[in-house]
Amino acid sequence: MYPVSDRFLPRLAENHSPATEVKLFLTDGRVVDLEHIDGSVPVDRAQAIRRTCTVTVADPSLIPRTPADQLATYGARLRIRRGVHYGDGSSELVPVGVFRLDTVTGDVNEGPVTLSGKDLAAVVQDDKFTAPWKSTGTVIAAITALVQRSLPDAEVVATIADASIGRRTFDIEADPWAACQEIAAAAGAEVYPNADGTFVISTLPDILATTPVWEIAAGEGGVYIRANRGMTSDQVYNGVLARGENTAEAVAPVSYLATDTDTSSPTYWGGPFGRRPMFYSSPTLTTLGACTAAATLKLAQAKAPNASGDISSLPNPALEPGDVLRIVHPDGSRELQQVASFTVPLSEGGDFPISTISAKEDA
């Protein structure tokens, strides 16, 4: 979760007016504070582009009509924040995304005008290779090079232990953002731009080893509205076979099978759940150690989504996918759930639905 003050989360449960801010950064250096009337920021870790946005404004002058307007608009960015007003007249805002402006549309005479955009991963994704690209060295260095190829000023932060990779050549027309994800997967990790626009290389936190960042509780003073819970075995695996073969470096094939060896686990390899392996291969894996690390880390994620839920609460714009939540239901039962997706509204009212994975009973 994005760092907030001690009074931010309690304020969410109180009757308050949300504070929102949308700034449009044009390519000619101008910064426009957008007086918006509606909008939302969907966030979904299952999508290649995690964050998108839609902002509705009343002013039709934002529609580009001249070549100069178009020049200033193409490549423009949106920075969006949401937070709370406190009763003492102060407010606290947290970022919910930095976006490339993709679309401006609306009634040219009366408005309203809708602006939409995608997070900065879209800049990397659209900058397809026009010549073969060779990645080598380490996971962090290779991903940083790919991101900064398209965004030279981008900040890349890693919370993982770095790992060596084999040389990998990506072909003309290939997707550089997919290349980043492939390289991150070699370390059992993922890469994404966070709410600040910083690119982060990290692993999905272990739900049982992570302190919950927020409690969604029913009853007086809580933010709980309603909840659904489901169990599914779809996309749940109890084994991962990681394989690597790199002909460019004349490296012999290597592989490692990681399995769930915990006999008390519902997904125990060879138990009632059966054997359900998934497979991962990449030329970046050139040693048994690299295959072992990739398979072990990917297994932790592959066996995790054994439950799913949909929680509706009062809005919390500081959340990030992967955050662990403590849910306290009206009957007093408690569980831990991990955030998969949510949508931050830019207007007052309405539910704040949170889709989750990996629900676990909480003592």
N, C-alpha and C positions, 0 to 999 in steps of 0.2 A: 504494500500500500504506500501511496505517496506520503512522505512525512507531513504530519499536521500537528497543530498545537494540542495541548491537553483538553481544551474546551471545545474542539471542533466536533468530535464524535458525539459527546453528550448533546450538543446543540442540534444535531440532526434529528433527535427524538423530540425536540421541542417545537412549538408552533413558531415558525420563522419564515421570512421571505428569502428565497435563494438569491445569491449574487451571481451574475453571469457577465462574462466579458468576451467579446469577439473582436479581434484586431485583424485587419487586412493589410498585409505588407505587399505593396505594389513594387514592380521591378524598377521603377524610376526613383525609389527611395522614400516615397510617401507612405505613411502609416495612417490608416483610417480606422477610427473606432466605429464599429457598426452597431447602430441602434437596431437591434433585432427584435422580432415579435414571436419567433418560434425557432425550433431547430432541435437536433439530436445528434449524439455521437455514439453509434454502435461500435462495440468492442468485442472481438471474437477471436480467441487464440487458434481456432480451427481453420481460419482463413489465411491465405498467403498475405493479404493486406489486412492487418488486424483492426485498424481503426479507419473509419470513414466518417464523414460529417455531412449534414445538411443544415443550412442556416437560412431563415426567411427574414427578409428586411422589407420595409415599406418603400424605400427610396428607389425609384426606377432609374435614377441617374447612374447607378452602378453598372447598368448594361453597357458594354463597350459598343460604341457606334462609329468611331473614327479609327483610322490606322494608329493614331497615337494612343487612343484608349486600349486598343487591342495589344499594342506593344507593352503597355504597362500591366495588362492583365494576364497575358500568357506567361506562366512561370511565377505568378504571384502566390503568396502563402497565407493561410489562415492560422491564427493561434487562438485557441479557445480555452477558457477557464470557467470553472463553476465553484461556488462555495456557499458561505452563509453570511448573513448579516447578524451581528450581535446586538443586543439591546442597548449597548452603550454608544452606538453610532459607528463602531468599527466593523470591519468585515474581514474575512479570510477566504482567499481564492486558491484553488489548486489547478494545475494544468490538466486538461483532458485530451490534448492532442495538438500536434503541429501538422498541417495538411497542405498539400499542393492543391491549389484551386484548379478544378477541372471544368466546371460548368457554371455559367451565369445565365439565367433565363427568367423571363417574366414579362408582364405587360409593360410596354415601353412608355405608356402614357400615365397609367395609374398605379402600376405595381400590383401586388407585391413582387419581389424578386427573390428567387431561390438560388443560393450558392451551394455547390457541393464539391467535395474534395476527398482525397485519399491521403493516408499518411505517407511519410517520405520513402517508405519501401517501394512505392510505386515509381519513384524516380529511378531507383536502381533497376527495377523490373523492366521498365520501358527502354532502358539504355542497352538494347540487345547488342551482342558481340558482332562487330563487323569484320573481325579477324580472329583467328584462334587465340584463346586466352589460356595461359598456363598458370596453374596454382600449385605452389609447393611450399615447403618450409613447415609452418605450424598452423594450427586451426585459427588462432587469433590473428596472426599476421595475414593469412590468406583471405579471411573474411574482411579484415580492415582494408586490404588493398582493393577488394571488389567494391566495397561501399564507397570508399574515397575516390575510386575511379569515376563515379558519377556525381558524388557530393564531396568535393575536396575538403570542405570545412567540417564534415560530419565528425562527431565524437563517437568513438566505439569503446564501450566498457565491457569487460569480461569478468564474470564471477566464477568461472570454471578454471580448473588447472589446465594449462596449455598442453597440447599434444602434437607430436610430429605427424605429418601426413605425407603420403606418397604423391608424386607429381601427377597432376590431373589436368588434361587439356580439354577445354570446353570449345565446342564447334561454333562456327559462324551461325548467327541467328539464335543461339542458345540464350536462355533467360538467366541473367546474372543473379537475380534474387533467388531463383531455384538453386543456382550454384552455391550461394551462401548457405542455404538450408542443408544442402548435401554435405558441405564441409563441416557444418556445425553438428550434423548427425553423426559424423565420425567420432565425435567426442560425447555422444549421447546428449547433445545440447540442442538448443533452438536459438534463433536470432530474430530480433524484432526491434522496431523503434518504440520507445516508451512514450509516456504522455508529454515528456519534455522535448521529444524529437531526438533523444540520444539513442543510438543503436546499442542494444544489450545482447550479450551472448551468455546464456545461462541454462541451467537445467530446471525441470519442473520440481518444485520443492516436495519433499517427502511429507505427506499429510500428517503422519504420526510423529514426526520429529520436528515439526514446525509450530511455533507459538501462534495461535489464532490472532489475526489482526483486528477483528471486529466481532462483536456478539450481536446476533439478531435474535432478540428475545420477545416472546409474546407477553402481553400484560402491560400494566401501567409503566410508563417510562421506557417501553421498548419500541423497536422499529419494525417488528414483525407484522406482516399483513396476512399472508397465507403461504402454504408450502405444499408441493407435491413431491413424492419420492418414488423412484422406480429402480428396478434391478434389470440388468441385461447382460448377456454374455457376448453380444456382438462386439467385435473389435477388442475382445479381451484375449490375451495370449499368455501362456505360462512358459514359453521358451522363445529365445531369440538366437538364430544362427547368423552370425556376422561373418562375412567372407570378403576377402580382398585378393585381387590379382592385378598386378601392374606390369604389363608387357613393356611399357616405355622405359622402365627401370630394371627390366629383366628379373623381377621379383617373383619367386614361386608362389603359387596360391597358398593362402593361409586362411584358417577359419577357427571359430570357437562357438560352441553351443552353450548358452547360459540358460539354466532352467530354475524354476521355483522349487527349491529343495526343502522348504519349510513344511513339515508334515502337518502342522496345525493350520496351514493356509488353505482357504477354499479353492485356490488355484494350484494346489500342489501337483507337480509334474508326476503323472502316473496315478493320481488319486481319482476320486469320482468325477472330477472335472475333465479328466482325460488329458491327452497330450495335444496341445494346440500351438504349434510353433509359428512364428513369423520370421521373415527373412530380410536381411539387409546386406547389400553388397556395394562396394565402392572401391575404385582404384586408390583412394586415399589411405586405405588400410593396407599396410605393407608388412606388419609384424603380428606375431601371435598376441603380444601385449596390447596392441592397438585394437585388434579384434575382440579381445577379452574385455577391454574397457568399454568399447562401443556396445557390445552385446549386454553387458551387465547393466549399464546405465539405461539402455533402451528397454530392458526387461522391467526395470522399476516402473517405467511409464506404461508399458504394454499391459501389465497385470493390474494397474491401478483403477481404471474406470469400470469397477464392478458394480457401481451404483450411480444413479444420476438423480438430479433433483432440479426443481424450479422453485426458487424462493422469491416472493414479492415482499419488498421492504420499502421504507422511505429511502430516497436517493442518497447514495454516498459516492460522490465524484472522485474520491481519492483511491478507489479500488483499482487493482491490477489483476489481469488473468493470472491464475496460479496462487492467489492469496487464499489462505486458509481461514474459514469462518467457523465460529461456534454458533450452532442453531439451537435455540431452546423453544420447544413446541409448547402449545397451550397445556398439554397434559404433563408438562415438566420433564419429558424425555429430552435428552441432549445428544447431539451428534456433531461431528466435524465434516464440513464440506469444503470443496476446493473450487474456486471461481473458474468458470470456463468462458462465459460471455455475459454481457449486460449492455444496456443502452442508457447513456446519460442524457436526460432531457435538458433543454435550454429554456424551459418555461416552467411555471408553477403547476403543482397538482400532478395527479397520475401516479400509478405504481412504478416501482423500480424492479422489474423482473431480472433475476440473476439465475442463469443456468449453471449448474455445478456438476462436478464429477467426483468420484472417489469418496462417497459418504462413508464415514466410519463412526461407530458408537463412541461417545465421549463419556468417560467415567464421571 
